[in-house]
């Protein structure tokens, strides 16, 4: 799946440097192309120079073959006498190189066609050369054929019969050509027709479309001329002597061409206005100026440029050209030629800059300027600015280390042109350029131009590396890789800016490198934010690598800004404020926390599953803990491992965030383990306090038994012996529910053991950076350990009370000493409990057996106390029973003294029971006295002491309960008199 990343700028990236047509400042003239202008220019030029030397006049420009001077046959035109070297004032002034003689070729082979490029081939050993006339040089430079030249000569000869002194500006040359040239002088009728249409198009442009004198829309001559031109589109114009069309054409053209401005300043109208309208005159004169470039190497200017330009002045009156216009167009021609020739010759650009900063700048300052010149000045300079701006807004792509010197020339040209426009063209507003939606330079009124160029080029350089990476269509799984490459290449762009371009732009901008760095920082930052908000940033490790590389890039760019702004008045504070920090550390921390939250959500789901599915059966014999515990610990381990797989060092505080989340999860799981009820749910309800009656059934039974003591004792002895033999291998009474509680204990121990492994992983990781401000805890899982310990005690307690009061109730609380102490001793219960303890030790892991057995011991002691003190109406005791009870109690103590629990712990746990057993040995009178003292009621009415649940020999309620279970007259009388206790059920 492709993942779109967009260029973080709305500035359109410019196309390649525009071609000649795209950079032309003049309005486009439809129907006339470059060749048409060139031929028209030659016709005007030849007509204006017809009387000059070399054009048929009395003298001509002489040429001496270089071969005659020992040359290599290359030849060079010579303007002047024998042996005089050609020296150009214009070339010296403009810094143009003089041509070597070996590269010049201004000679003509006798008998050859001088218009052919091969005419100048160095074949001196075969062909003898002669000097070329000025006309031949211009014809060759302007690629005019001999046939066209001959037709022009014939036309002028016919036109000027008897008028040899007629000035060129009075001749409407296209009209004369149409009048005098016939179809027979062309190769075929189609050539003649096309030639006619060109001449008429020139007249149309000069007289109708772009006239120098405004045209009245209702002028009948204009309408007639349009009609004739329209008719010639389909068939040739009839130019015979009797042609009415030709007569109408002549009348219309003459009428339009000889119009004059109706102003006093216009003076006498002695000039025809057929070619002096803008932009036709500019295009024709520009074609003339282009003839100064060598046709075999168009990057070179002929050494004869001075004389050629002097001859071109003769066309000024016809074309309406002035010295300022000439200077402006010459500057443009140098500039245009530089562009047309692939920007290969920097001297041409330098010549244009020289013309602009000297001649054109001076002309623009003159108070009296033609309105047409001002318009031309604005358009030419704007076109130069546009082309230069297109180069400069992407100078990273257009220049390199070898061509950066040209950039040094382009910037002054922009400033020179801008200065002229701002100061000398009031209606033209030009400040900072920017690219419009069409990719062209516009201008607004904010900022510094160089600042704009730096920012635009930096953005375009960034856009280019994005295009090279195909950022808009990169697959999602490769976006992170692409972002890392982009950061690396952006750093290279910044280095290139600093090393190559900033030394140039710093001449006009104090913090050039800093501006570029800020722009690149913004571009990558915009892309980085897109990346972080996209699905491509889902892989945490890859995202961290991207952020780390972005952080490195940011450091490089910030350092560039700092170094470049040292000399700034504000120390670079303004530019630094533009750099919105990436906040890599904060983003990484936020991502880590988000990652942790997502992980903990997964953990919550696992915990929910555990609560729904856990049965508390052991995973296996060798793994006697729950399956859910293994899943939870596995999740914790994987989370920690994945955390440290993230390629970044983390502070200890972040680690505490991780362990805090895991502790919460483990805490919930531990609470789930502990959710097994409480011991209170297994404790029997305390029966109401009652008193034993002297005439109770139990007393009568006892008396009857005493009478038959011999017989009954023998039978009882035999019965007990048989019962003991029958129960020699009692079974454990531990239920499945209690066994599941044992699995919970094992699970808690498993968690404790695994916590050690997690602690070790965290403590030994080299990626954890110790916190300087935060005091390190003793353990990453302190709270979890505490929770496990509390859960262990709770589950062990619940398991013990369930075992004693539920599973073993039938042999302990439910039957011990029931009806008669001697008949229901503790031995059977001890044998069952021993089996229960054996099973407990077989199920519960060794490390928690002690905790479990201690709670079983506590539960047994409490059950024994309840038998003695809260056994209900079925239990009565005599003082004489004390010996048997004490013996049974010692047996109970001995059950836990077989190495399962330490002797000190057994003694501490049995202390309360021993105290109660000792009370049963005391006389009733002593018990009553002790109760009165402890209740604080000596000599006063005594209230029933409250039941505290903490029975001991010093507890009034405990003594009261001993009295309630004692079957003698004194106790019965005391309880009846003092507390009004009821008799037990079953009393007679």
SVG drawing of the C-alpha trace seen along z (x, -y; Angstrom):
<svg xmlns="http://www.w3.org/2000/svg" viewBox="-38 -73 92 129">
<polyline fill="none" stroke="black" stroke-width="0.4" points="0.0,0.0 1.4,-3.3 1.8,-5.9 1.4,-9.5 3.7,-12.2 3.3,-15.6 5.9,-18.3 5.7,-20.7 5.4,-23.9 2.9,-25.5 5.5,-27.0 5.5,-25.3 8.8,-24.0 10.0,-25.8 10.6,-24.0 14.0,-23.9 15.3,-27.4 13.0,-28.8 13.8,-28.7 14.3,-31.8 10.6,-32.1 9.5,-31.8 11.8,-34.6 11.1,-37.1 9.9,-40.4 8.0,-41.5 4.4,-40.8 4.1,-37.8 3.5,-38.6 1.5,-35.8 2.2,-34.9 5.9,-36.0 8.7,-33.8 12.3,-34.2 13.3,-33.7 10.7,-36.2 12.1,-38.9 15.6,-38.0 14.8,-38.5 12.9,-41.7 15.8,-42.9 18.3,-42.2 16.0,-44.0 15.8,-47.1 19.5,-47.0 20.6,-46.6 18.2,-49.4 19.6,-51.7 23.2,-50.8 22.9,-50.6 25.2,-53.6 27.8,-52.5 31.2,-50.9 30.7,-47.3 27.0,-47.6 27.5,-48.8 28.9,-52.3 32.1,-53.9 34.4,-52.2 34.3,-48.9 35.7,-47.2 38.8,-45.4 39.9,-42.0 43.3,-40.4 43.6,-36.6 45.4,-35.3 47.1,-32.8 49.0,-35.7 50.4,-36.5 51.5,-32.9 48.2,-31.9 46.8,-28.4 44.0,-29.1 41.4,-29.9 41.0,-33.5 39.6,-36.6 37.8,-39.6 39.8,-42.8 38.2,-46.1 40.9,-48.5 44.3,-48.6 46.9,-45.9 48.5,-44.5 46.2,-46.3 45.0,-44.2 41.3,-44.2 40.7,-45.9 37.2,-46.3 36.4,-49.1 33.1,-47.5 34.5,-44.1 37.1,-45.7 34.5,-47.8 32.3,-44.7 35.0,-42.3 34.6,-40.1 37.4,-38.0 39.0,-38.8 38.7,-36.0 41.9,-34.1 42.7,-34.4 42.5,-30.6 38.9,-30.7 37.8,-33.6 36.6,-32.9 35.6,-36.3 36.7,-35.5 35.0,-34.5 36.2,-31.9 36.2,-33.2 33.4,-31.7 31.7,-30.2 28.4,-31.1 29.2,-33.4 26.0,-32.5 27.0,-28.9 28.8,-28.1 31.2,-26.0 32.4,-29.1 34.7,-29.9 36.3,-26.5 40.1,-26.7 41.1,-25.2 43.8,-27.7 45.9,-25.2 43.0,-24.7 40.8,-27.8 42.0,-31.3 40.3,-33.8 39.3,-37.4 38.1,-40.0 34.4,-39.9 32.3,-43.0 30.3,-44.3 27.2,-43.2 28.5,-39.7 29.4,-39.6 26.0,-40.6 24.3,-38.3 26.3,-35.4 25.7,-36.3 22.0,-36.6 21.8,-33.4 20.3,-35.2 20.4,-33.4 22.0,-34.8 18.6,-34.7 16.9,-36.7 19.8,-39.2 19.5,-39.6 15.8,-40.1 16.3,-42.8 18.9,-44.5 16.7,-44.5 13.8,-45.9 15.9,-48.8 17.3,-49.4 13.8,-49.6 12.5,-51.7 15.2,-54.3 15.4,-54.9 16.0,-58.6 15.9,-58.8 19.3,-57.6 19.4,-60.2 16.1,-59.1 16.4,-58.3 15.7,-54.8 13.1,-55.9 10.9,-57.2 10.8,-53.8 8.0,-51.5 10.1,-48.5 7.5,-45.6 5.2,-47.6 8.1,-48.2 9.0,-44.5 5.4,-43.5 5.3,-46.0 8.5,-45.0 9.0,-41.3 7.2,-38.9 6.4,-35.2 9.1,-34.4 11.8,-35.4 10.8,-32.6 11.3,-28.9 7.6,-28.2 4.2,-29.8 3.9,-28.5 7.2,-30.1 6.0,-33.4 2.6,-33.2 4.3,-32.5 6.7,-35.4 3.7,-37.7 1.9,-36.7 5.1,-37.5 5.4,-40.9 1.7,-41.7 1.9,-40.3 4.8,-42.7 2.7,-45.6 -0.3,-44.4 1.7,-44.3 3.5,-47.6 0.5,-49.6 -2.6,-47.9 -1.6,-45.8 1.3,-47.8 1.5,-51.1 3.7,-53.8 0.9,-56.4 -2.4,-55.4 -4.9,-54.2 -8.4,-55.6 -10.7,-52.5 -12.9,-54.1 -10.0,-54.8 -11.1,-53.4 -7.5,-52.7 -7.1,-50.4 -10.3,-48.5 -9.2,-48.2 -5.8,-46.9 -7.4,-44.3 -9.6,-43.2 -6.7,-42.8 -4.6,-40.9 -7.5,-38.5 -8.0,-37.9 -4.3,-37.0 -4.6,-34.1 -6.2,-31.9 -4.6,-33.2 -1.6,-35.3 -1.9,-39.0 -2.2,-40.3 0.7,-42.7 0.3,-43.5 0.3,-47.1 -3.4,-47.2 -4.3,-45.4 -7.0,-47.3 -6.1,-45.4 -2.5,-46.4 -3.5,-50.0 -5.8,-49.9 -3.0,-48.3 -0.6,-51.0 -3.0,-53.8 -4.0,-52.2 -0.4,-51.5 0.9,-54.9 -2.1,-56.6 -1.4,-54.7 2.4,-54.9 2.6,-58.6 0.3,-59.6 1.8,-62.0 1.2,-62.9 -1.1,-65.9 1.2,-67.8 3.5,-70.8 6.4,-68.7 5.9,-66.3 7.3,-68.8 7.5,-67.9 6.4,-64.4 9.4,-63.1 9.4,-59.5 7.2,-56.6 5.9,-54.8 5.6,-51.2 8.2,-49.5 8.7,-51.8 5.9,-50.5 6.7,-48.5 7.3,-45.5 7.8,-45.0 10.7,-47.5 12.3,-45.8 12.0,-42.3 13.5,-43.5 16.4,-45.4 17.0,-42.5 17.4,-40.2 20.0,-42.7 21.9,-42.8 22.0,-39.0 24.2,-39.1 27.2,-40.1 27.5,-36.5 29.7,-34.1 27.4,-31.7 29.8,-28.8 30.1,-29.4 27.2,-31.5 28.9,-32.0 31.5,-34.3 31.1,-37.9 32.8,-38.9 35.8,-41.2 34.2,-43.4 31.3,-44.2 32.2,-48.0 31.7,-48.5 28.7,-46.3 26.9,-48.2 27.9,-51.5 26.2,-50.3 23.1,-49.2 22.6,-52.8 21.5,-53.6 18.3,-51.6 17.4,-53.7 15.3,-56.2 13.3,-53.5 12.7,-51.4 12.3,-54.3 15.3,-53.3 17.1,-55.7 20.4,-55.4 18.7,-54.3 16.6,-51.7 19.7,-50.5 21.6,-50.1 18.6,-48.3 18.2,-45.9 21.9,-45.2 21.9,-44.4 19.0,-42.1 20.6,-40.4 23.7,-39.5 21.4,-38.1 19.2,-36.2 22.2,-34.8 23.6,-33.5 20.3,-31.7 19.9,-30.4 23.4,-28.9 22.8,-26.8 24.5,-29.3 27.9,-28.1 29.6,-31.4 29.6,-33.5 31.2,-36.5 27.9,-37.1 26.0,-37.4 28.8,-39.6 28.5,-41.8 24.7,-42.1 25.3,-43.1 27.9,-45.7 25.5,-47.2 22.7,-47.2 24.7,-48.8 26.3,-51.5 24.6,-52.5 21.0,-51.4 21.2,-52.7 22.5,-56.1 19.8,-56.2 17.1,-55.5 18.1,-58.5 17.6,-61.0 14.7,-63.3 13.4,-63.2 12.4,-59.7 10.0,-58.4 6.9,-56.7 7.6,-53.7 11.1,-53.4 9.8,-53.3 7.5,-50.5 10.3,-48.6 12.6,-49.2 10.1,-47.8 9.4,-44.7 13.0,-43.9 14.2,-44.3 11.2,-42.3 12.0,-39.5 15.6,-39.4 14.4,-39.4 12.0,-36.7 14.6,-34.4 17.2,-35.1 14.5,-34.6 13.6,-31.2 17.3,-30.3 17.8,-31.6 14.7,-30.1 16.3,-26.8 20.0,-27.6 20.7,-24.3 19.6,-22.6 20.9,-25.1 24.4,-25.7 27.1,-23.7 30.7,-24.2 31.9,-24.7 29.2,-27.3 28.6,-29.1 30.6,-32.1 27.8,-32.6 25.4,-32.9 27.6,-35.7 26.9,-37.5 23.1,-36.8 22.5,-38.3 24.0,-41.7 22.0,-41.7 18.8,-41.1 19.7,-44.0 20.7,-46.3 17.5,-45.6 15.4,-46.0 17.1,-49.3 16.3,-50.7 12.8,-49.5 12.1,-50.8 13.8,-54.2 13.2,-55.0 9.9,-53.2 7.4,-54.8 4.5,-52.7 6.3,-49.4 6.2,-47.9 8.8,-45.3 10.0,-44.0 10.2,-40.4 9.5,-37.7 7.5,-34.5 6.3,-31.7 2.6,-31.8 0.5,-28.7 1.7,-28.7 5.3,-28.4 6.2,-32.0 7.8,-34.7 5.4,-37.2 6.3,-40.0 4.9,-41.1 5.8,-43.8 7.4,-41.9 10.8,-40.8 14.2,-40.6 14.8,-39.1 17.8,-37.1 16.0,-35.8 13.3,-34.6 15.7,-33.0 17.4,-31.2 14.2,-29.9 12.7,-28.9 15.8,-27.2 16.1,-25.3 12.5,-24.2 13.0,-23.2 16.1,-21.2 14.1,-19.4 11.3,-18.8 13.8,-17.3 15.2,-14.8 11.6,-13.9 10.9,-13.3 14.1,-11.2 12.8,-9.1 9.4,-8.9 7.9,-10.0 4.4,-10.3 4.1,-6.6 6.5,-4.9 5.1,-1.7 4.0,-2.1 6.6,0.4 9.4,-1.7 8.3,-5.1 10.5,-5.0 13.5,-4.1 12.7,-6.9 12.4,-9.4 15.9,-8.4 17.3,-8.9 15.6,-12.2 17.2,-13.4 20.6,-12.3 20.2,-14.0 18.7,-17.1 21.9,-17.4 23.9,-17.1 21.9,-19.9 22.6,-22.0 26.3,-21.2 26.3,-22.1 24.6,-25.4 27.2,-26.3 30.2,-25.3 29.2,-26.5 26.3,-29.0 26.4,-30.8 29.7,-32.5 27.9,-34.1 24.5,-34.9 26.1,-36.2 27.2,-39.3 23.6,-40.3 22.2,-38.6 23.9,-38.6 22.6,-35.1 22.2,-33.3 23.2,-29.9 21.0,-30.4 18.0,-31.1 18.6,-28.0 19.0,-25.9 15.7,-27.3 13.9,-26.5 15.2,-23.0 14.4,-22.5 10.8,-23.6 10.4,-21.4 11.7,-18.3 9.7,-19.2 6.4,-19.4 7.1,-16.0 8.1,-14.6 4.7,-15.6 2.9,-14.0 4.9,-10.9 4.1,-10.8 0.4,-11.2 0.3,-8.5 0.0,-4.7 3.6,-4.4 4.7,-5.3 3.1,-2.3 6.4,-0.4 7.9,-1.8 11.5,-0.9 11.5,-2.3 9.8,-5.5 12.5,-6.0 15.2,-5.6 13.5,-8.2 13.3,-10.6 16.9,-10.0 18.0,-10.8 15.7,-13.9 17.3,-15.0 20.8,-14.7 19.7,-16.7 18.2,-19.4 21.5,-19.7 23.4,-20.2 20.9,-22.9 20.8,-24.7 24.6,-24.8 24.5,-26.3 22.2,-29.0 24.3,-29.7 27.5,-29.9 26.0,-32.1 24.4,-34.6 27.3,-35.4 27.8,-38.8 24.1,-39.7 23.0,-42.6 20.4,-40.5 22.7,-37.4 20.4,-35.6 17.4,-35.5 14.9,-36.5 16.0,-33.7 16.2,-31.1 12.6,-31.9 11.5,-30.7 12.8,-27.2 10.0,-25.4 11.9,-22.6 11.2,-19.1 11.1,-18.3 12.5,-14.8 12.9,-13.9 9.3,-14.9 7.9,-13.1 9.9,-9.9 8.7,-10.1 5.1,-10.6 5.5,-7.7 6.9,-5.5 4.0,-6.3 1.5,-5.7 3.3,-2.4 3.1,-1.4 -0.6,-2.3 -1.3,-0.1 0.7,2.7 -1.1,2.4 -4.4,2.6 -3.3,5.9 -2.4,6.9 -5.8,5.9 -7.3,8.1 -5.2,11.0 -6.2,10.4 -9.9,10.3 -9.4,13.6 -7.7,15.1 -10.6,14.1 -13.1,15.6 -11.3,18.9 -9.2,19.7 -10.2,22.9 -7.2,23.1 -6.1,26.4 -2.4,27.0 -0.7,26.6 1.2,29.9 2.8,31.9 6.1,30.1 4.3,26.8 1.7,26.7 0.5,23.2 -2.2,21.7 -2.0,21.4 -3.2,17.7 -0.2,16.8 2.2,18.1 0.4,16.0 0.5,12.9 4.2,13.3 4.9,14.1 3.2,10.8 5.3,8.9 8.6,10.4 7.7,9.7 6.7,6.1 10.1,5.5 12.0,7.2 10.2,5.2 10.8,2.0 14.5,2.6 14.4,3.4 13.5,-0.2 16.7,-1.7 17.1,-4.4 18.5,-4.9 15.7,-5.6 15.8,-7.4 15.0,-5.5 11.8,-7.5 10.5,-6.1 11.4,-2.6 9.4,-3.3 6.5,-4.3 6.8,-0.9 7.1,1.1 4.3,-1.0 1.9,0.1 3.0,3.7 2.6,3.5 -1.0,2.3 -1.6,5.2 0.0,7.7 -1.8,6.0 -5.2,6.7 -4.2,10.3 -3.1,10.8 -6.4,9.3 -8.1,11.8 -6.1,14.6 -7.0,13.3 -10.7,13.1 -11.5,16.4 -13.6,15.3 -12.6,14.9 -12.2,17.1 -15.3,15.6 -17.4,17.4 -16.2,20.8 -16.4,20.0 -19.6,21.4 -22.0,19.0 -21.5,18.7 -24.4,20.4 -26.2,18.3 -24.8,18.5 -26.7,21.1 -26.2,22.8 -25.9,26.5 -28.8,27.8 -28.3,30.1 -31.2,32.3 -30.3,32.4 -30.5,35.5 -26.8,35.6 -26.5,35.8 -29.0,38.6 -27.2,40.5 -24.0,40.0 -25.5,41.4 -26.9,44.4 -23.5,45.0 -21.9,44.8 -24.1,47.6 -23.1,49.8 -19.6,48.7 -18.1,52.1 -20.1,53.4 -20.3,50.2 -16.6,49.5 -15.7,52.8 -18.1,52.5 -16.8,49.0 -13.2,50.1 -14.0,52.9 -15.9,50.6 -13.2,47.9 -10.6,50.5 -12.6,51.8 -13.2,48.3 -9.5,47.5 -8.6,50.7 -11.3,50.0 -9.9,46.5 -6.2,47.3 -5.8,45.7 -8.2,42.7 -8.5,40.7 -7.8,37.0 -10.9,34.8 -9.4,32.0 -12.0,31.0 -11.3,30.0 -12.1,26.4 -9.4,26.4 -6.9,27.9 -7.7,25.2 -6.8,22.7 -3.5,24.5 -2.9,23.8 -3.5,20.2 -0.8,20.3 1.6,21.9 0.6,19.3 1.5,16.5 4.9,18.1 5.4,18.5 4.8,14.7 7.3,14.0 9.9,16.1 9.3,14.5 9.5,11.1 13.1,11.8 13.8,12.5 12.0,9.3 14.0,7.3 17.2,8.7 16.4,7.9 15.6,4.3 18.6,3.8 21.2,5.2 20.0,3.3 22.6,0.9 19.9,-1.3 18.7,-2.6 20.1,-6.0 20.1,-6.5 18.1,-9.4 20.0,-12.1 17.1,-13.8 15.0,-10.8 16.0,-8.4 16.0,-4.9 13.7,-2.4 15.0,0.8 12.9,2.8 11.1,2.0 8.2,4.2 8.0,3.3 4.3,2.9 3.8,6.1 5.9,8.0 3.9,6.5 0.7,7.4 1.8,11.0 2.8,11.4 -0.5,10.1 -2.3,12.3 -0.3,15.3 -1.4,14.8 -5.0,14.3 -5.3,17.3 -3.4,19.5 -5.7,18.4 -8.9,19.0 -7.5,22.4 -6.8,23.3 -10.2,22.3 -11.9,24.0 -9.9,27.2 -10.6,27.1 -14.1,25.8 -15.6,27.1 -13.6,30.1 -12.7,31.5 -15.7,30.3 -17.0,33.8 -13.9,34.9 -13.2,31.6 -15.8,29.0 -18.7,31.2 -17.9,34.2 -15.1,33.5 -16.3,33.9 -19.8,34.2 -22.0,35.4 -19.1,36.8 -15.4,36.0 -14.3,39.5 -16.4,40.9 -15.3,38.3 -11.6,37.8 -9.4,36.0 -7.4,39.0 -9.5,39.7 -9.4,36.0 -5.6,35.9 -5.3,38.9 -7.4,37.2 -5.6,33.9 -2.3,35.6 -3.5,36.9 -4.7,33.5 -1.3,32.0 0.4,34.7 -1.8,33.8 -1.1,30.1 2.6,30.7 2.3,32.8 0.4,30.0 1.8,26.8 5.3,25.9 7.9,26.1 8.5,22.4 5.0,21.6 4.3,24.8 5.3,23.3 2.9,20.4 0.0,22.7 0.7,25.1 1.0,22.2 -2.5,21.0 -3.8,24.6 -2.4,24.7 -4.0,21.4 -7.3,22.7 -7.1,26.0 -6.3,24.1 -9.3,21.8 -11.5,24.8 -10.4,26.4 -11.1,23.2 -14.6,23.1 -15.2,26.7 -14.3,25.8 -16.0,22.3 -18.7,22.2 -19.5,25.9 -23.2,25.5 -25.6,27.3 -24.2,30.7 -20.9,30.1 -20.6,30.1 -17.4,30.3 -16.6,31.3 -13.6,30.2 -12.5,33.9 -12.3,33.7 -9.3,31.5 -6.8,34.3 -8.3,35.7 -8.6,32.3 -5.1,31.4 -3.9,34.7 -5.8,34.1 -4.5,30.6 -0.9,31.9 -1.7,34.3 -2.9,31.4 0.2,29.5 2.3,32.5 0.6,32.7 2.4,29.4 5.6,30.0 6.9,32.7 9.1,30.3 6.3,28.5 6.3,25.5 9.0,24.3 8.6,25.0 8.5,21.4 5.7,20.7 3.8,23.7 4.2,22.5 3.1,19.0 0.0,20.3 -0.9,22.6 -0.6,20.1 -4.2,19.0 -5.5,22.5 -3.3,23.6 -4.7,20.8 -8.2,21.8 -7.4,25.5 -5.9,24.3 -9.1,22.5 -11.0,25.8 -8.9,27.1 -9.9,24.3 -12.7,24.6 -16.0,22.9 -15.5,20.6 -12.1,19.5 -13.6,18.9 -16.4,16.8 -14.0,14.8 -11.7,14.2 -14.6,13.2 -15.8,10.7 -12.3,9.2 -11.7,9.0 -15.2,7.7 -14.6,4.9 -17.8,5.8 -16.7,6.9 -19.6,6.4 -21.7,5.0 -24.2,6.3 -22.3,7.8 -23.2,7.5 -22.5,10.2 -19.0,9.5 -18.9,8.8 -17.6,11.4 -14.3,10.2 -13.3,13.3 -9.9,13.1 -10.2,15.8 -7.7,16.1 -7.6,16.9 -7.6,13.1 -10.7,12.5 -14.0,12.2 -16.1,13.6 -13.8,16.6 -14.2,17.3 -17.9,16.9 -18.0,19.4 -16.0,21.9 -18.7,21.5 -21.5,21.9 -20.0,25.3 -19.3,26.5 -21.9,28.9 -22.0,28.3 -24.4,26.8 -22.3,23.8 -21.8,22.7 -25.5,23.2 -26.6,21.2 -24.1,18.4 -25.2,18.0 -28.8,18.1 -28.6,15.6 -26.1,13.2 -26.9,13.3 -30.3,15.0 -29.0,17.4 -31.5,19.9 -31.1,23.6 -29.9,25.6 -32.4,27.4 -33.2,30.9 -33.2,30.1 -35.8,31.9"/>
</svg>
